[in-house]
Amino acid sequence: QVQLVESGGGLVQAGGSLRLSCAASGRTFSSYAMGWFRLAPGKEREFVARITELSGRVTDYTDSVKGRFTISRDNDKNTVYLQMNSLKPEDTAVYYCAASSAGGDYTNYLTYSYWGQGTQVTVSS
């Protein structure tokens, strides 16, 4: 069982930056692959980024955030981060972190067993 709590959201102007954090409970955090998804009004839940378990050697991003967002993890702190730079109004959404102990399609939210409550990110133009 893993409990996830996101933080770091807020209101920022276009071109600005935010860093989201997702703190996980439990002693097995390092064994979980972690992902970030977002949900904007009127849109479907969208994969944003993922990082593999243990050392987090592999990361992947949806095309619209490549070069602007960076996912990372600190297993000593049981935390995964999403650094978001050059934010755009279209990045406005509720951002969720998720944990997966199974393989599969990492862009599919069904791959993830545990979810946080979400944090709102609003980017003004």
FITI-798121 format. One record per residue: x, y, z of N, C-alpha, C, O in turn; residue number from 1; residue in one letter. Coordinates in nm, 3 decimals, decimal comma. Atoms other than C-alpha are relative to their C-alpha. Layout:
BEGIN
ATOM    n.px    n.py    n.pz   ca.px   ca.py   ca.pz    c.px    c.py    c.pz    o.px    o.py    o.pz resi resn
ATOM       X       Y       Z       X       Y       Z       X       Y       Z       X       Y       Z  NUM    A
...
//
This chain:
BEGIN
ATOM    n.px    n.py    n.pz   ca.px   ca.py   ca.pz    c.px    c.py    c.pz    o.px    o.py    o.pz resi resn
ATOM   0,085  -0,119   0,000   0,000   0,000   0,000   0,088   0,124   0,000   0,183   0,134   0,078    1    Q
ATOM  -0,075  -0,125   0,011   0,131   0,341  -0,099  -0,099   0,116   0,005  -0,201   0,115  -0,063    2    V
ATOM   0,079  -0,124  -0,002  -0,016   0,679  -0,011   0,083   0,112  -0,058   0,201   0,127  -0,026    3    Q
ATOM  -0,070  -0,105   0,072   0,076   0,975  -0,227  -0,063   0,135   0,029  -0,185   0,148   0,030    4    L
ATOM   0,050  -0,135  -0,028   0,046   1,344  -0,147   0,079   0,099  -0,086   0,200   0,114  -0,071    5    V
ATOM  -0,065  -0,099   0,087   0,118   1,609  -0,410   0,000   0,137   0,066  -0,084   0,168   0,150    6    E
ATOM  -0,005  -0,140  -0,044   0,219   1,967  -0,340   0,078   0,079  -0,104   0,142   0,023  -0,192    7    S
ATOM  -0,080  -0,085   0,088   0,370   2,263  -0,519  -0,077   0,069  -0,110  -0,021   0,151  -0,183    8    G
ATOM   0,079  -0,067   0,103   0,087   2,368  -0,745  -0,026   0,145   0,035   0,006   0,190   0,145    9    G
ATOM   0,031  -0,140  -0,025  -0,028   2,726  -0,780  -0,028   0,074  -0,128  -0,048   0,015  -0,234   10    G
ATOM   0,026  -0,089   0,113  -0,085   3,021  -1,009   0,131   0,063  -0,044   0,206   0,116   0,037   11    L
ATOM  -0,125  -0,053   0,053   0,199   3,130  -1,234  -0,028   0,061  -0,137  -0,119   0,018  -0,208   12    V
ATOM   0,014  -0,061   0,132   0,235   3,352  -1,538   0,066  -0,087  -0,106   0,156  -0,165  -0,077   13    Q
ATOM  -0,060   0,072   0,111   0,315   3,207  -1,876   0,149   0,030  -0,006   0,192   0,144   0,011   14    A
ATOM  -0,145  -0,013   0,002   0,687   3,145  -1,907   0,065  -0,028   0,134   0,187  -0,042   0,143   15    G
ATOM  -0,052   0,026  -0,134   0,722   3,082  -1,535   0,025  -0,147   0,027   0,012  -0,231  -0,062   16    G
ATOM  -0,036   0,136  -0,040   0,820   2,771  -1,344  -0,069  -0,040   0,129  -0,100   0,044   0,213   17    S
ATOM   0,047   0,060  -0,124   0,681   2,544  -1,076   0,068  -0,135   0,016   0,104  -0,200  -0,082   18    L
ATOM  -0,047   0,136  -0,026   0,812   2,232  -0,908  -0,104  -0,072   0,085  -0,133  -0,032   0,198   19    R
ATOM   0,094   0,083  -0,072   0,560   1,972  -0,806   0,076  -0,109   0,075   0,176  -0,163   0,026   20    L
ATOM  -0,056   0,110  -0,079   0,643   1,722  -0,534  -0,110  -0,100   0,030  -0,227  -0,065   0,042   21    S
ATOM   0,092   0,107  -0,036   0,480   1,391  -0,456   0,069  -0,084   0,106   0,163  -0,158   0,076   22    C
ATOM  -0,058   0,075  -0,111   0,559   1,243  -0,117  -0,075  -0,130   0,019  -0,198  -0,133   0,022   23    A
ATOM   0,059   0,133  -0,012   0,499   0,872  -0,074   0,027  -0,059   0,138   0,133  -0,039   0,197   24    A
ATOM  -0,018   0,074  -0,124   0,446   0,666   0,237   0,055  -0,138  -0,032   0,055  -0,180  -0,148   25    S
ATOM  -0,042   0,137   0,021   0,589   0,321   0,286   0,149  -0,012  -0,024   0,217   0,082  -0,066   26    G
ATOM  -0,144   0,024   0,011   0,931   0,164   0,279   0,041  -0,057  -0,133   0,159  -0,085  -0,156   27    R
ATOM  -0,032   0,062   0,128   0,906   0,025  -0,073  -0,011   0,098  -0,116  -0,028   0,056  -0,231   28    T
ATOM   0,019  -0,102   0,103   0,885   0,353  -0,264   0,092  -0,024  -0,119   0,049  -0,008  -0,233   29    F
ATOM  -0,097   0,014   0,108   1,197   0,278  -0,466  -0,039  -0,110  -0,099   0,009  -0,111  -0,213   30    S
ATOM   0,039   0,110   0,087   1,034  -0,034  -0,610  -0,113   0,036  -0,096  -0,151  -0,045  -0,180   31    S
ATOM   0,111  -0,043   0,084   0,756   0,165  -0,778   0,047   0,091  -0,113   0,127   0,183  -0,091   32    Y
ATOM  -0,010  -0,098   0,108   0,764   0,328  -1,116  -0,100   0,111   0,031  -0,209   0,084   0,082   33    A
ATOM   0,086  -0,115  -0,033   0,614   0,675  -1,083  -0,037   0,077  -0,126   0,041   0,087  -0,221   34    M
ATOM   0,046  -0,077   0,114   0,412   0,882  -1,322  -0,071   0,127   0,044  -0,120   0,137   0,157   35    G
ATOM   0,081  -0,121  -0,018   0,255   1,225  -1,350  -0,103   0,004  -0,113  -0,071  -0,017  -0,230   36    W
ATOM   0,109  -0,019   0,094  -0,079   1,277  -1,519  -0,064   0,134   0,029  -0,042   0,193   0,135   37    F
ATOM   0,073  -0,124  -0,025  -0,295   1,584  -1,561  -0,140  -0,009  -0,059  -0,166  -0,083  -0,155   38    R
ATOM   0,139  -0,002   0,042  -0,663   1,654  -1,602  -0,045   0,145  -0,009  -0,051   0,217   0,091   39    L
ATOM   0,048  -0,136   0,024  -0,787   1,975  -1,757  -0,151  -0,004  -0,024  -0,204  -0,105  -0,069   40    A
ATOM   0,146  -0,003   0,020  -1,153   2,083  -1,773  -0,037  -0,034  -0,143   0,019   0,020  -0,238   41    P
ATOM   0,048   0,038   0,130  -1,332   1,920  -2,059   0,091  -0,092  -0,079   0,064  -0,123  -0,195   42    G
ATOM  -0,095   0,088   0,068  -1,040   1,696  -2,142   0,016  -0,131   0,076  -0,023  -0,142   0,192   43    K
ATOM  -0,026   0,127  -0,065  -0,941   1,340  -2,069   0,132   0,007   0,077   0,217   0,091   0,051   44    E
ATOM  -0,125   0,009  -0,076  -0,672   1,247  -1,820   0,115  -0,027  -0,096   0,104  -0,113  -0,184   45    R
ATOM  -0,112   0,005   0,094  -0,337   1,288  -1,994   0,129  -0,038   0,070   0,164   0,017   0,175   46    E
ATOM  -0,133   0,035  -0,048  -0,004   1,121  -1,934   0,094   0,118  -0,022   0,091   0,182  -0,127   47    F
ATOM  -0,097  -0,110   0,010   0,270   1,377  -1,866   0,143  -0,053  -0,001   0,221  -0,020  -0,090   48    V
ATOM  -0,138   0,047  -0,013   0,585   1,196  -1,753   0,003  -0,124   0,087  -0,089  -0,150   0,164   49    A
ATOM  -0,019   0,114  -0,087   0,716   0,881  -1,593   0,148  -0,022   0,023   0,233   0,021  -0,055   50    R
ATOM  -0,136   0,034  -0,035   1,026   0,755  -1,424  -0,001  -0,143   0,051  -0,090  -0,181   0,127   51    I
ATOM  -0,005   0,139  -0,042   1,127   0,395  -1,372   0,041  -0,014   0,145   0,089   0,080   0,208   52    T
ATOM  -0,027   0,028  -0,140   1,175   0,231  -1,037   0,150  -0,001   0,029   0,232   0,014  -0,061   53    E
ATOM  -0,139   0,007  -0,051   1,495   0,206  -0,833   0,075   0,129  -0,036   0,040   0,236   0,015   54    L
ATOM  -0,083  -0,118   0,028   1,752   0,445  -0,982  -0,069   0,102  -0,090  -0,019   0,214  -0,105   55    S
ATOM   0,068  -0,093   0,089   1,501   0,604  -1,219   0,080   0,028  -0,126   0,086   0,141  -0,174   56    G
ATOM  -0,090  -0,016   0,115   1,731   0,545  -1,511  -0,073   0,047  -0,126  -0,017   0,117  -0,210   57    R
ATOM   0,075  -0,032   0,122   1,456   0,584  -1,770  -0,111   0,098   0,032  -0,186   0,080   0,128   58    V
ATOM   0,111  -0,095  -0,010   1,224   0,879  -1,810  -0,063   0,018  -0,137   0,003   0,002  -0,240   59    T
ATOM   0,072  -0,025   0,124   0,962   0,954  -2,071  -0,099   0,112   0,021  -0,146   0,136   0,133   60    D
ATOM   0,088  -0,117  -0,007   0,744   1,253  -2,152  -0,096   0,001  -0,117  -0,066  -0,050  -0,225   61    Y
ATOM   0,087  -0,025   0,112   0,447   1,339  -2,358   0,063   0,111  -0,085   0,135   0,196  -0,033   62    T
ATOM  -0,070  -0,092   0,092   0,553   1,540  -2,664  -0,016   0,147   0,038   0,077   0,225   0,021   63    D
ATOM   0,027  -0,142  -0,024   0,395   1,865  -2,551   0,083   0,059   0,115   0,090   0,181   0,129   64    S
ATOM  -0,079  -0,052  -0,112   0,619   1,891  -2,242   0,149  -0,030  -0,013   0,228   0,012   0,071   65    V
ATOM  -0,142   0,033   0,017   0,948   1,756  -2,376   0,083   0,126  -0,012   0,048   0,219  -0,084   66    K
ATOM  -0,087  -0,117   0,000   1,229   2,001  -2,315  -0,040   0,107   0,099   0,035   0,201   0,123   67    G
ATOM   0,046  -0,099  -0,099   1,023   2,193  -2,058  -0,018  -0,061   0,138   0,007   0,007   0,238   68    R
ATOM   0,025   0,067  -0,128   0,938   1,940  -1,785   0,109  -0,104   0,025   0,162  -0,164  -0,068   69    F
ATOM  -0,096   0,103  -0,038   1,174   1,713  -1,594  -0,054  -0,075   0,121  -0,089  -0,015   0,223   70    T
ATOM   0,041   0,084  -0,112   1,073   1,422  -1,373   0,124  -0,058   0,066   0,220  -0,094  -0,002   71    I
ATOM  -0,112   0,057  -0,074   1,307   1,300  -1,102  -0,052  -0,062   0,129  -0,167  -0,040   0,168   72    S
ATOM   0,041   0,062  -0,125   1,300   1,098  -0,784   0,115   0,000   0,099   0,232  -0,004   0,062   73    R
ATOM  -0,095   0,010  -0,109   1,473   1,094  -0,448  -0,050  -0,111   0,091  -0,141  -0,089   0,172   74    D
ATOM   0,049   0,115  -0,076   1,430   0,750  -0,292   0,026   0,015   0,150  -0,047  -0,040   0,232   75    N
ATOM  -0,026  -0,023  -0,143   1,586   0,862   0,037  -0,110   0,082   0,064  -0,139   0,069   0,183   76    D
ATOM   0,108  -0,085  -0,049   1,305   1,116   0,070  -0,138  -0,052  -0,038  -0,239   0,012  -0,007   77    K
ATOM   0,128   0,057   0,046   1,035   0,894  -0,081  -0,081   0,103  -0,079  -0,201   0,118  -0,059   78    N
ATOM   0,065  -0,110   0,071   0,956   1,176  -0,321   0,034  -0,003  -0,148   0,146  -0,033  -0,188   79    T
ATOM  -0,021  -0,019   0,143   0,911   1,223  -0,693  -0,036   0,145  -0,032  -0,127   0,202   0,028   80    V
ATOM   0,016  -0,141   0,034   0,932   1,566  -0,852  -0,036   0,016  -0,147  -0,007  -0,070  -0,230   81    Y
ATOM   0,023  -0,040   0,138   0,809   1,734  -1,166   0,037   0,149  -0,010  -0,038   0,236   0,034   82    L
ATOM  -0,044  -0,138   0,023   1,005   2,046  -1,256  -0,061   0,047  -0,130  -0,041  -0,014  -0,235   83    Q
ATOM   0,071  -0,051   0,117   0,799   2,252  -1,497   0,050   0,141  -0,031   0,031   0,234   0,048   84    M
ATOM  -0,052  -0,129   0,045   0,963   2,536  -1,687  -0,073   0,046  -0,124  -0,141  -0,033  -0,190   85    N
ATOM   0,063  -0,058   0,120   0,842   2,767  -1,963  -0,147  -0,038  -0,009  -0,194  -0,083  -0,114   86    S
ATOM   0,139   0,043  -0,007   0,486   2,704  -1,857  -0,087   0,079  -0,098  -0,063   0,197  -0,124   87    L
ATOM   0,093  -0,058   0,096   0,206   2,772  -2,102  -0,143  -0,009   0,055  -0,171  -0,094   0,140   88    K
ATOM   0,139   0,010  -0,048  -0,165   2,838  -2,044  -0,060  -0,138  -0,021  -0,143  -0,182   0,058   89    P
ATOM   0,055   0,134   0,026  -0,240   2,499  -2,197   0,051  -0,105   0,097   0,005  -0,219   0,094   90    E
ATOM  -0,045   0,091  -0,105  -0,050   2,338  -1,909  -0,093   0,004   0,122  -0,077  -0,075   0,215   91    D
ATOM   0,093  -0,012  -0,111  -0,331   2,446  -1,677  -0,081  -0,129   0,018  -0,145  -0,175  -0,076   92    T
ATOM   0,068   0,128  -0,029  -0,475   2,133  -1,510   0,022  -0,034   0,146   0,099   0,030   0,216   93    A
ATOM  -0,033   0,064  -0,127  -0,491   1,932  -1,194   0,102  -0,109  -0,031   0,079  -0,193  -0,118   94    V
ATOM  -0,107   0,096   0,022  -0,172   1,730  -1,175  -0,003  -0,107   0,108  -0,013  -0,076   0,227   95    Y
ATOM   0,004   0,114  -0,090  -0,169   1,384  -1,020   0,127  -0,082  -0,014   0,176  -0,103  -0,125   96    Y
ATOM  -0,106   0,099   0,008   0,116   1,157  -0,931  -0,060  -0,138   0,025  -0,164  -0,151   0,090   97    C
ATOM   0,050   0,136  -0,009   0,073   0,783  -0,950   0,115  -0,097   0,010   0,226  -0,069  -0,037   98    A
ATOM  -0,103   0,102  -0,020   0,265   0,470  -0,857  -0,044  -0,132  -0,062  -0,160  -0,170  -0,055   99    A
ATOM   0,027   0,128   0,064   0,290   0,143  -1,043   0,105  -0,102   0,040   0,225  -0,074   0,038  100    S
ATOM  -0,092   0,110  -0,030   0,440  -0,188  -0,935  -0,002  -0,105  -0,110   0,065  -0,208  -0,100  101    S
ATOM   0,012   0,095   0,110   0,350  -0,363  -1,260   0,051   0,064  -0,127   0,051   0,186  -0,140  102    A
ATOM  -0,042  -0,051   0,129   0,486  -0,329  -1,607  -0,119   0,030  -0,087  -0,233   0,016  -0,044  103    G
ATOM   0,108  -0,030   0,090   0,284  -0,229  -1,905   0,015   0,135  -0,064   0,121   0,197  -0,060  104    G
ATOM   0,002  -0,128   0,069   0,189   0,079  -2,096   0,004   0,113   0,102  -0,096   0,139   0,169  105    D
ATOM  -0,015  -0,102  -0,104   0,321   0,361  -1,878  -0,080   0,126  -0,030  -0,096   0,211   0,057  106    Y
ATOM   0,082  -0,116   0,033   0,109   0,616  -2,064  -0,147  -0,021   0,036  -0,227   0,072   0,030  107    T
ATOM   0,138   0,035  -0,031  -0,210   0,437  -1,960  -0,023   0,009   0,149   0,047  -0,057   0,226  108    N
ATOM   0,022  -0,019  -0,144  -0,352   0,544  -1,625  -0,037  -0,132   0,068  -0,017  -0,146   0,189  109    Y
ATOM   0,037   0,128  -0,059  -0,479   0,188  -1,571   0,122  -0,081   0,048   0,107  -0,175   0,126  110    L
ATOM  -0,122   0,068  -0,042  -0,117   0,075  -1,527   0,036   0,033   0,145   0,111  -0,040   0,209  111    T
ATOM  -0,037  -0,052  -0,131  -0,098   0,269  -1,201  -0,104  -0,037   0,105  -0,224  -0,022   0,084  112    Y
ATOM   0,090   0,049  -0,104  -0,243   0,135  -0,877  -0,032   0,104   0,106  -0,138   0,099   0,169  113    S
ATOM   0,017  -0,096  -0,109  -0,201   0,429  -0,643   0,007   0,142  -0,055   0,087   0,173  -0,144  114    Y
ATOM   0,011  -0,137   0,048  -0,291   0,795  -0,691  -0,004   0,098   0,116  -0,055   0,067   0,223  115    W
ATOM   0,015  -0,107  -0,095  -0,255   1,118  -0,505  -0,130   0,075  -0,022  -0,210   0,039  -0,109  116    G
ATOM   0,125  -0,074   0,006  -0,530   1,372  -0,454   0,003   0,110  -0,105  -0,100   0,168  -0,138  117    Q
ATOM  -0,014  -0,100   0,104  -0,396   1,612  -0,715   0,036   0,137   0,054   0,003   0,172   0,168  118    G
ATOM  -0,033  -0,138  -0,033  -0,260   1,966  -0,712  -0,027   0,087  -0,123   0,008   0,051  -0,235  119    T
ATOM   0,041  -0,086   0,110  -0,392   2,253  -0,921   0,116   0,085  -0,050   0,186   0,148   0,029  120    Q
ATOM  -0,095  -0,089   0,065  -0,162   2,428  -1,166  -0,078   0,090  -0,095  -0,149   0,041  -0,183  121    V
ATOM   0,067  -0,095   0,087  -0,293   2,743  -1,331   0,103   0,094  -0,059   0,179   0,159   0,014  122    T
ATOM  -0,095  -0,084   0,070  -0,093   2,929  -1,592  -0,078   0,111  -0,071  -0,160   0,084  -0,158  123    V
ATOM   0,071  -0,114   0,058  -0,215   3,277  -1,683   0,079   0,054  -0,120   0,202   0,048  -0,124  124    S
ATOM  -0,064  -0,053   0,122  -0,145   3,437  -2,020   0,034   0,147   0,015   0,088   0,208  -0,077  125    S
//
